[in-house]
Amino acid sequence: DYPYTVKVPLDNLYGMHVYSRYVLSDVSVEYLVEDDKPSVHCFIELPCGQRVKAHFVHPAPPSPSENEESEERDAELVLVARRVEPEIYPTIVTGDLNDVAWSRTTLLFRKISSLLDPRIGRGMFNTFHAEYWFARWPLDHIFHSHHFALVSMTRLPGFGSDHFPLLTELALAPGENGVDDGPSPDEEDKEAADEIVNKAMA
């Protein structure tokens, strides 16, 4: 059912696999901040001929055993946000961001990228931790450019992972959202983004 794939198997729990029914082109696997945390970037070729730019990410969370602070995660999100060009391509960014939707970093990501969060006004969609009903947060995200409209979003039942799967259906629907519907950064946001990247890359 999903003949087009990108496979980046790793032993550190940050391997990534992308499966698609549609042709994937211009595929690149990149290590934007840390040399053992990949991200996948490609175009999805829709049957109608439209190309959709897709970014799949999984930055590491802050943790005593890995990253004492969130510098690397925050920098990766800013770097991906800067690569988004919704004025040129319909765009999707998705993955386990290891960050909640209301955090300063995720809000900054949305401002820099100008992408829309389809959950707004529709629910939390807490995906982690699947085993603890009393402690769950929305760590798995999908953001899209104004070219798309949300058809449905559903948290599926657990399947053995510590995350629930999140099934999202988007429709390519130009005109459904305005080009200016997404947030935009001010000078303070741009300075904060510069500081985050410079600190992580120092």
Secondary structure, 3 states (H helix, E strand, C coil): CCCEEEEECCCCCCCEEEEECCEEEEEEEECCCCCCCCEEEEEEECCCCCEEEEEEECCCCECCCCECCCHHHHHHHHHHHHHCCCCCCCEEEEEECCCCCCCHHHHHHHHHHCCECCCCCCCCCCCECCCCCCCCECCEEEEECCCEEEEEEEECCCCCCCECCEEEEEEECCCCCCCCCCCCCCHHHHHHHHHHHHHHHC
